[in-house]
Amino acid sequence: MAFSSDQDGGFTEPNVVPLVDVMLVLLIIFMVTASVSENVQLELPKATVDERPPSLRVLPITISLREDGSIFWADELLTGPDMLETRLAVEAQKVPQPELLLRADGETRYALVQDVTTRARLAGMRSINFVSEPER
């Protein structure tokens, strides 16, 4: 590091320009070496989504609710809440238990949705999911 001197021969302040130049060169060297060292080769473990054979996979149950109060099990119209409770009780006993997908019209009363979810919980269903359309 060089020091500048005044007329009397004494040093007044250090000259930091060479120090800054060296630091900038080191910064550039570190940036280049850091970008080169990111390409580390790894052998990641392989994973499968579902290891169960197709015969053991359980399809979800779809219950659809219309604005007029009609309830559909998949595409089949149910005649009343007793029929819904019976089917839910049968499905709740299965191992592994299927998940329940609940679809409702936008104008369906919330009381009907709450009634169906309550009946599903009382029947023993553990997974109740609501299906909706994404916003556009």
MDAnalysis code that builds the backbone (N, CA, C; Angstrom):
import MDAnalysis as mda
import numpy as np

u = mda.Universe.empty(408, n_residues=136, atom_resindex=np.repeat(np.arange(136), 3), trajectory=True)
u.add_TopologyAttr("name", ["N", "CA", "C"] * 136)
u.add_TopologyAttr("resid", np.arange(1, 137))
u.add_TopologyAttr("resname", ["MET", "ALA", "PHE", "SER", "SER", "ASP", "GLN", "ASP", "GLY", "GLY", "PHE", "THR", "GLU", "PRO", "ASN", "VAL", "VAL", "PRO", "LEU", "VAL", "ASP", "VAL", "MET", "LEU", "VAL", "LEU", "LEU", "ILE", "ILE", "PHE", "MET", "VAL", "THR", "ALA", "SER", "VAL", "SER", "GLU", "ASN", "VAL", "GLN", "LEU", "GLU", "LEU", "PRO", "LYS", "ALA", "THR", "VAL", "ASP", "GLU", "ARG", "PRO", "PRO", "SER", "LEU", "ARG", "VAL", "LEU", "PRO", "ILE", "THR", "ILE", "SER", "LEU", "ARG", "GLU", "ASP", "GLY", "SER", "ILE", "PHE", "TRP", "ALA", "ASP", "GLU", "LEU", "LEU", "THR", "GLY", "PRO", "ASP", "MET", "LEU", "GLU", "THR", "ARG", "LEU", "ALA", "VAL", "GLU", "ALA", "GLN", "LYS", "VAL", "PRO", "GLN", "PRO", "GLU", "LEU", "LEU", "LEU", "ARG", "ALA", "ASP", "GLY", "GLU", "THR", "ARG", "TYR", "ALA", "LEU", "VAL", "GLN", "ASP", "VAL", "THR", "THR", "ARG", "ALA", "ARG", "LEU", "ALA", "GLY", "MET", "ARG", "SER", "ILE", "ASN", "PHE", "VAL", "SER", "GLU", "PRO", "GLU", "ARG"])
u.atoms.positions = np.array([
    [0.843, -1.150, 0.000],
    [0.000, 0.000, 0.000],
    [0.898, 1.225, 0.000],
    [0.645, 2.092, -0.898],
    [1.492, 3.291, -1.010],
    [0.875, 4.437, -0.228],
    [1.706, 5.265, 0.294],
    [1.247, 6.440, 1.026],
    [1.674, 7.682, 0.255],
    [0.806, 8.646, 0.228],
    [1.186, 9.909, -0.408],
    [1.885, 10.791, 0.624],
    [2.793, 11.554, 0.182],
    [3.535, 12.392, 1.118],
    [3.304, 13.863, 0.800],
    [3.403, 14.656, 1.812],
    [3.300, 16.096, 1.574],
    [4.698, 16.668, 1.326],
    [4.831, 17.958, 1.242],
    [6.095, 18.604, 0.906],
    [7.165, 18.412, 1.973],
    [6.778, 18.205, 3.224],
    [7.754, 18.097, 4.296],
    [8.341, 16.695, 4.393],
    [7.852, 15.746, 3.624],
    [8.372, 14.394, 3.662],
    [7.589, 13.477, 4.583],
    [6.462, 13.923, 5.184],
    [5.656, 13.075, 6.047],
    [4.499, 12.454, 5.275],
    [4.015, 11.348, 5.784],
    [2.887, 10.676, 5.126],
    [1.580, 11.205, 5.710],
    [0.645, 11.611, 4.852],
    [-0.612, 12.182, 5.324],
    [-1.774, 11.214, 5.227],
    [-1.934, 10.515, 4.132],
    [-3.058, 9.583, 3.972],
    [-2.654, 8.438, 3.052],
    [-3.237, 7.267, 3.266],
    [-2.867, 6.123, 2.426],
    [-3.545, 6.203, 1.064],
    [-2.933, 5.651, 0.049],
    [-3.507, 5.553, -1.288],
    [-4.158, 4.171, -1.404],
    [-5.480, 4.115, -1.473],
    [-6.204, 2.845, -1.468],
    [-6.588, 2.364, -2.863],
    [-6.222, 3.086, -3.904],
    [-6.598, 2.702, -5.268],
    [-6.026, 1.339, -5.634],
    [-4.746, 1.032, -5.366],
    [-4.254, -0.317, -5.694],
    [-4.969, -1.402, -4.901],
    [-5.327, -1.108, -3.660],
    [-6.061, -2.084, -2.849],
    [-7.436, -2.380, -3.445],
    [-8.134, -1.362, -3.901],
    [-9.456, -1.550, -4.517],
    [-9.318, -2.343, -5.810],
    [-8.276, -2.069, -6.593],
    [-8.056, -2.818, -7.836],
    [-7.855, -4.306, -7.557],
    [-7.065, -4.624, -6.565],
    [-6.822, -6.025, -6.211],
    [-8.106, -6.679, -5.727],
    [-8.894, -5.986, -4.937],
    [-10.156, -6.550, -4.430],
    [-11.145, -6.813, -5.566],
    [-11.219, -5.924, -6.536],
    [-12.116, -6.139, -7.680],
    [-11.673, -7.349, -8.497],
    [-10.368, -7.517, -8.689],
    [-9.874, -8.679, -9.428],
    [-10.212, -9.964, -8.672],
    [-10.017, -9.950, -7.351],
    [-10.373, -11.134, -6.557],
    [-11.876, -11.419, -6.613],
    [-12.695, -10.395, -6.582],
    [-14.148, -10.577, -6.670],
    [-14.533, -11.241, -7.988],
    [-13.934, -10.787, -9.075],
    [-14.230, -11.387, -10.382],
    [-13.787, -12.846, -10.417],
    [-12.630, -13.145, -9.858],
    [-12.142, -14.526, -9.835],
    [-13.090, -15.411, -9.032],
    [-13.547, -14.943, -7.869],
    [-14.473, -15.731, -7.055],
    [-15.815, -15.929, -7.751],
    [-16.304, -14.926, -8.457],
    [-17.577, -15.066, -9.171],
    [-17.466, -16.101, -10.286],
    [-16.369, -16.113, -10.994],
    [-16.194, -17.077, -12.084],
    [-16.063, -18.489, -11.533],
    [-15.285, -18.673, -10.478],
    [-15.117, -20.016, -9.927],
    [-16.392, -20.514, -9.260],
    [-17.190, -19.637, -8.688],
    [-18.446, -20.064, -8.056],
    [-19.435, -20.554, -9.101],
    [-19.499, -19.906, -10.258],
    [-20.435, -20.346, -11.297],
    [-19.998, -21.665, -11.923],
    [-18.704, -21.946, -11.943],
    [-18.200, -23.193, -12.510],
    [-18.443, -24.357, -11.552],
    [-18.383, -24.125, -10.267],
    [-18.482, -25.208, -9.286],
    [-19.922, -25.631, -8.997],
    [-20.917, -25.017, -9.619],
    [-22.318, -25.393, -9.372],
    [-22.699, -26.702, -10.039],
    [-21.951, -27.197, -10.965],
    [-22.298, -28.396, -11.720],
    [-21.793, -29.647, -11.008],
    [-22.273, -29.882, -9.816],
    [-21.895, -31.066, -9.058],
    [-22.778, -32.217, -9.509],
    [-22.186, -33.316, -9.883],
    [-22.934, -34.481, -10.354],
    [-23.358, -35.333, -9.162],
    [-24.645, -35.569, -9.039],
    [-25.198, -36.397, -7.970],
    [-26.049, -37.495, -8.579],
    [-26.091, -38.621, -7.905],
    [-26.994, -39.683, -8.307],
    [-28.114, -39.723, -7.282],
    [-29.254, -39.119, -7.644],
    [-30.381, -39.006, -6.732],
    [-31.142, -40.320, -6.649],
    [-31.740, -40.612, -5.502],
    [-32.511, -41.848, -5.378],
    [-33.774, -41.790, -6.231],
    [-34.182, -42.936, -6.701],
    [-35.396, -43.044, -7.518],
    [-36.592, -43.267, -6.598],
    [-37.717, -42.627, -6.923],
    [-38.933, -42.773, -6.124],
    [-40.109, -43.026, -7.060],
    [-41.072, -43.778, -6.561],
    [-42.293, -44.008, -7.319],
    [-43.443, -43.343, -6.591],
    [-44.437, -42.947, -7.340],
    [-45.569, -42.248, -6.762],
    [-46.451, -43.193, -5.967],
    [-46.767, -44.337, -6.538],
    [-47.668, -45.278, -5.888],
    [-47.115, -46.680, -6.100],
    [-46.691, -47.314, -5.022],
    [-46.079, -48.630, -5.133],
    [-47.098, -49.773, -5.055],
    [-48.346, -49.441, -4.807],
    [-49.354, -50.492, -4.731],
    [-49.704, -50.992, -6.125],
    [-49.978, -52.265, -6.256],
    [-50.397, -52.770, -7.568],
    [-51.755, -52.185, -7.957],
    [-52.058, -52.153, -9.249],
    [-53.320, -51.547, -9.689],
    [-54.559, -52.158, -9.051],
    [-54.492, -53.416, -8.655],
    [-55.668, -54.050, -8.059],
    [-55.966, -53.505, -6.661],
    [-54.960, -52.917, -5.988],
    [-55.162, -52.392, -4.636],
    [-55.410, -50.890, -4.603],
    [-55.298, -50.220, -5.722],
    [-55.558, -48.784, -5.754],
    [-57.048, -48.533, -5.597],
    [-57.367, -47.520, -4.829],
    [-58.771, -47.215, -4.552],
    [-59.153, -45.952, -5.311],
    [-60.209, -46.032, -6.085],
    [-60.703, -44.869, -6.807],
    [-61.496, -43.981, -5.863],
    [-61.416, -42.680, -6.018],
    [-62.176, -41.792, -5.134],
    [-63.666, -41.856, -5.437],
    [-64.455, -41.490, -4.433],
    [-65.907, -41.430, -4.567],
    [-66.274, -39.987, -4.890],
    [-67.096, -39.788, -5.904],
    [-67.529, -38.443, -6.270],
    [-68.995, -38.273, -5.939],
    [-69.285, -37.303, -5.089],
    [-70.672, -36.953, -4.766],
    [-70.914, -35.557, -5.312],
    [-71.978, -35.415, -6.110],
    [-72.315, -34.130, -6.719],
    [-73.629, -33.630, -6.144],
    [-73.681, -32.344, -5.853],
    [-74.880, -31.711, -5.299],
    [-75.366, -30.642, -6.270],
    [-76.659, -30.693, -6.565],
    [-77.247, -29.683, -7.446],
    [-77.976, -28.634, -6.621],
    [-78.278, -27.541, -7.284],
    [-78.962, -26.429, -6.629],
    [-80.337, -26.833, -6.102],
    [-81.024, -27.741, -6.811],
    [-82.364, -28.158, -6.395],
    [-82.348, -29.164, -5.247],
    [-81.164, -29.545, -4.764],
    [-81.070, -30.454, -3.623],
    [-80.849, -31.905, -3.995],
    [-80.766, -32.212, -5.285],
    [-80.539, -33.602, -5.689],
    [-79.075, -33.978, -5.459],
    [-78.882, -35.235, -5.037],
    [-77.554, -35.752, -4.706],
    [-77.224, -36.886, -5.674],
    [-76.018, -36.837, -6.247],
    [-75.568, -37.855, -7.185],
    [-74.351, -38.569, -6.620],
    [-74.368, -39.896, -6.708],
    [-73.211, -40.732, -6.369],
    [-72.600, -41.114, -7.712],
    [-71.459, -40.541, -8.036],
    [-70.870, -40.619, -9.375],
    [-71.894, -40.017, -10.334],
    [-72.505, -40.810, -11.194],
    [-73.528, -40.294, -12.115],
    [-74.923, -40.801, -11.772],
    [-75.063, -41.465, -10.647],
    [-76.345, -42.071, -10.265],
    [-77.071, -41.179, -9.258],
    [-78.331, -40.872, -9.551],
    [-79.148, -40.053, -8.663],
    [-79.569, -40.877, -7.454],
    [-79.316, -40.357, -6.259],
    [-79.727, -41.032, -5.030],
    [-81.131, -40.575, -4.667],
    [-81.922, -41.515, -4.155],
    [-83.323, -41.201, -3.862],
    [-83.508, -40.450, -2.555],
    [-82.540, -40.524, -1.650],
    [-82.687, -39.813, -0.389],
    [-81.428, -39.876, 0.444],
    [-81.452, -39.177, 1.574],
    [-80.268, -39.162, 2.433],
    [-79.967, -40.517, 3.059],
    [-80.993, -41.372, 3.233],
    [-80.748, -42.709, 3.803],
    [-79.872, -43.543, 2.872],
    [-80.102, -43.433, 1.585],
    [-79.304, -44.172, 0.619],
    [-77.851, -43.666, 0.642],
    [-77.676, -42.350, 0.811],
    [-76.338, -41.771, 0.907],
    [-75.615, -42.294, 2.147],
    [-76.308, -42.314, 3.275],
    [-75.702, -42.804, 4.519],
    [-75.293, -44.267, 4.404],
    [-76.127, -45.079, 3.775],
    [-75.824, -46.501, 3.618],
    [-74.565, -46.697, 2.776],
    [-74.487, -45.995, 1.652],
    [-73.318, -46.145, 0.788],
    [-72.044, -45.613, 1.457],
    [-72.173, -44.504, 2.187],
    [-71.009, -43.961, 2.886],
    [-70.515, -44.915, 3.971],
    [-71.455, -45.566, 4.671],
    [-71.073, -46.515, 5.719],
    [-70.320, -47.707, 5.123],
    [-70.754, -48.176, 3.958],
    [-70.075, -49.294, 3.299],
    [-68.670, -48.872, 2.870],
    [-68.542, -47.699, 2.284],
    [-67.242, -47.229, 1.806],
    [-66.288, -46.922, 2.962],
    [-66.828, -46.498, 4.103],
    [-65.983, -46.169, 5.255],
    [-65.337, -47.413, 5.859],
    [-65.920, -48.583, 5.629],
    [-65.382, -49.820, 6.181],
    [-64.257, -50.410, 5.333],
    [-64.065, -49.907, 4.123],
    [-63.046, -50.455, 3.234],
    [-61.649, -50.070, 3.708],
    [-60.703, -50.986, 3.459],
    [-59.303, -50.714, 3.773],
    [-58.499, -50.936, 2.500],
    [-57.815, -49.975, 1.974],
    [-57.742, -48.579, 2.386],
    [-59.021, -47.846, 2.008],
    [-59.319, -46.859, 2.810],
    [-60.571, -46.109, 2.617],
    [-60.419, -45.124, 1.456],
    [-61.400, -45.093, 0.544],
    [-61.305, -44.136, -0.570],
    [-61.565, -42.711, -0.085],
    [-61.025, -41.748, -0.833],
    [-61.298, -40.360, -0.487],
    [-62.616, -39.934, -1.111],
    [-63.239, -38.957, -0.506],
    [-64.537, -38.468, -0.956],
    [-64.348, -37.119, -1.636],
    [-64.772, -37.018, -2.890],
    [-64.715, -35.766, -3.636],
    [-66.119, -35.187, -3.697],
    [-66.297, -34.010, -3.137],
    [-67.615, -33.380, -3.051],
    [-67.663, -32.204, -4.017],
    [-68.593, -32.287, -4.976],
    [-68.790, -31.228, -5.966],
    [-70.164, -30.627, -5.742],
    [-70.260, -29.319, -5.823],
    [-71.550, -28.656, -5.637],
    [-71.680, -27.514, -6.636],
    [-72.927, -27.277, -7.096],
    [-73.187, -26.121, -7.945],
    [-72.861, -24.853, -7.172],
    [-72.598, -23.793, -7.919],
    [-72.285, -22.521, -7.286],
    [-73.453, -21.947, -6.502],
    [-74.665, -22.314, -6.848],
    [-75.858, -21.791, -6.177],
    [-76.449, -22.765, -5.161],
    [-75.754, -23.862, -4.878],
    [-76.243, -24.837, -3.900],
    [-76.201, -24.225, -2.508],
    [-77.264, -24.465, -1.742],
    [-77.296, -23.933, -0.371],
    [-76.193, -24.579, 0.454],
    [-75.573, -23.766, 1.287],
    [-74.498, -24.266, 2.129],
    [-75.007, -25.303, 3.129],
    [-76.263, -25.200, 3.532],
    [-76.834, -26.157, 4.488],
    [-76.794, -27.579, 3.915],
    [-77.034, -27.719, 2.618],
    [-76.989, -29.045, 1.988],
    [-75.554, -29.589, 1.973],
    [-74.595, -28.729, 1.657],
    [-73.190, -29.150, 1.662],
    [-72.775, -29.572, 3.076],
    [-73.185, -28.794, 4.061],
    [-72.857, -29.119, 5.446],
    [-73.519, -30.429, 5.874],
    [-74.745, -30.658, 5.434],
    [-75.454, -31.887, 5.784],
    [-74.733, -33.114, 5.214],
    [-74.288, -33.031, 3.962],
    [-73.601, -34.160, 3.337],
    [-72.259, -34.410, 4.016],
    [-71.504, -33.353, 4.313],
    [-70.218, -33.548, 4.979],
    [-70.393, -34.100, 6.392],
    [-71.436, -33.671, 7.088],
    [-71.700, -34.203, 8.428],
    [-72.050, -35.683, 8.353],
    [-72.887, -36.056, 7.403],
    [-73.238, -37.470, 7.241],
    [-72.013, -38.311, 6.892],
    [-71.123, -37.760, 6.072],
    [-69.907, -38.494, 5.700],
    [-69.004, -38.675, 6.920],
    [-68.861, -37.651, 7.729],
    [-68.041, -37.768, 8.946],
    [-68.646, -38.773, 9.925],
    [-69.948, -38.727, 10.099],
    [-70.610, -39.664, 11.007],
    [-70.517, -41.101, 10.498],
    [-70.458, -41.275, 9.184],
    [-70.324, -42.623, 8.621],
    [-68.900, -43.152, 8.802],
    [-67.933, -42.246, 9.057],
    [-66.561, -42.687, 9.282],
    [-65.600, -42.336, 8.176],
    [-66.017, -41.500, 7.240],
    [-65.117, -41.088, 6.160],
    [-64.074, -40.126, 6.723],
    [-62.797, -40.394, 6.401],
    [-61.713, -39.568, 6.944],
    [-61.264, -38.470, 5.992],
    [-61.384, -38.678, 4.687],
    [-60.877, -37.715, 3.712],
    [-62.024, -37.178, 2.865],
    [-62.412, -35.931, 3.142],
    [-63.458, -35.271, 2.367],
    [-62.822, -34.064, 1.690],
    [-62.882, -34.037, 0.375],
    [-62.259, -32.959, -0.397],
    [-63.319, -32.265, -1.237],
    [-63.198, -30.957, -1.348],
    [-64.128, -30.160, -2.143],
    [-63.497, -29.863, -3.495],
    [-64.254, -30.085, -4.564],
    [-63.789, -29.878, -5.922],
    [-64.352, -28.552, -6.414],
    [-63.477, -27.711, -7.000],
    [-63.925, -26.435, -7.536],
    [-63.208, -26.165, -8.849],
    [-63.685, -25.166, -9.557],
    [-63.066, -24.765, -10.810],
    [-62.040, -23.657, -10.504],
    [-60.900, -23.657, -11.168],
    [-59.934, -22.585, -10.929],
    [-60.446, -21.266, -11.490],
    [-60.036, -20.159, -10.863],
    [-60.417, -18.844, -11.371],
    [-59.692, -18.581, -12.680],
    [-60.355, -17.865, -13.550],
    [-59.725, -17.574, -14.848],
    [-59.425, -16.117, -14.964],
])
